[in-house]
């Protein structure tokens, strides 16, 4: 199903007749959207790319960060631009639909104006339209696809597997997929995907002999041009997630083996070489400077919606580095013009998927409805209502994270609470109900155990320093993804530009300095140790459901944020 201009206008008319208020700004945006989705064909090789959808099958709201700091060489470079600074960098008009898609600015009001984003039925329509105008185009899935919702958790990712097959995914790599365990991943790859979707990952090997677990790359012809897609799974999976899920597999960045696979693909006739990566954008940019022969890296993991590629020079010429956002909110379209056996030119567009502007694909909508039907009652349970905006993404905290911290401290009778700096999790507008589905959008993982742990002040500082280094190490190869651990109760000062061990200072609780030798009650969830799994703490969604049922109305939460030093004027901060 493709949508021409006439059909697009019909959609607007139907929306208006259905009672959707077409404000001046929306009508203006709608007109622009009609052109935005009408990309003229360019060249002879096209790749479509989405990533980090986190199992969001239906349209959602997702607020982009107002803090995404770049440190060292990353200062002022995409993706470390937020708000007006991002708009200026990429020439996006303030107040436009694209401004809403790419920034946090006026989020609540803009979300009411432009509606929800994503949804696989709407994404399917856009994919079909792009494929119709670009014969032979491949659809690439960057991973973090099977996790992030209650439905996906309960079906062990089967909902997303079936949806991706119907969507027409050709090649994928992974990260959170591995948290279902090696057996489940292999079951899907060798069963559901066989002959349909290639799962590639050059950097996943057996721990005993170093044999490849998955094919490192695949070569597919597009209009007679051999195109190699090399997979790069998340390198730090056994560190960021429990090791016990994949005990016999090793991960890593593996520049050297990547170069070998690039050379091998070229030797087999590939005229275009693309890396489908889940490294995170800063890692991809460094990798692009070290590995020659890669035409583009289509990246994910860090959830950065970057409107244009970063062009990285290297010993083999140049590499385009992209990142395509999250939650099914964007579709990347990369067009290459290949002449004389090599790329001569390109065009790139990162298209926001506005569900109000793109009709739902009937087949995908039917599949989603069928998969959700047995679970609708449980998903739809109303736990509370929020009076303020609830969101997650940001380097240091988000309002939904704060809500979880408040719940942990209350229900665990803790002085301090830690919550992981996950970057997935949808947003709710003021006045929205908080349903069980919304709660699971923030918590649906296979290691959901809550904990209450005695920690000394010295150990608390060590934890904060370690996570802070993971986020702000000036060498991106030492960054392992995610944002800063969210902290409840405890106040502290943070200098992201300081050296390891010196970034966290002035820790206090209730106005009193934290004592290094004193023990504090610290609540948390999502522990990665096998001991914590065996202890079997209450799942976070059960604890928070009880808390929300009791609260009933969630007042606008006050974020517990560190006092920042050393980042004045940083364009990655509002």
Secondary structure, DSSP 4 states (H G I P E B T S, - for coil): ----HHHHHHHHHHHHHTT----HHHHHHHHHHHHHT-PPP-SSEEEEEE---TT--S-BB-PPPSB----GGGTTSTTS--HHHHHHHHTPPTTSHHHHHH--TTHHHHHHHH--B--HHHHHHHHHHHHHHSTT-EEEE-S--S-SSHHHHHTTTHHHHHHHHHHT--EE--SGGGGG-HHHHHHIIIIITTTT-EEB-TT-EETTT--BSSBSEEEEEETTEEEEEEEE--TTHHHHS-GGGGTTEE----HHHHHHHHHHHHHTT-SEEEEEE-S-HHHHHHHHHH--S-SEEEE-SS--B-SSPEEEEETTEEEEEEEB-STT-EEEEEEEEEETTEEEEEEEEEEE-BTTTSPPPHHHHHHHHHHHHTTHHHHT-EEEEESS-B---SSS--HHHHHHHHHHHHHHT-SEEEE-------BB-TT-EEEHHHHHHHH--S--BEEEEEEEHHHHHHHHHHHHHHHH-SSGGG--SS-PPEEESEEEEEETTSPTTSSEEEEEETTEEPPTT-EEEEEEE---SHHHHHHTPPBHHHHHHHHHHHH-EEPPPPP--PEEES-TT-TTB-
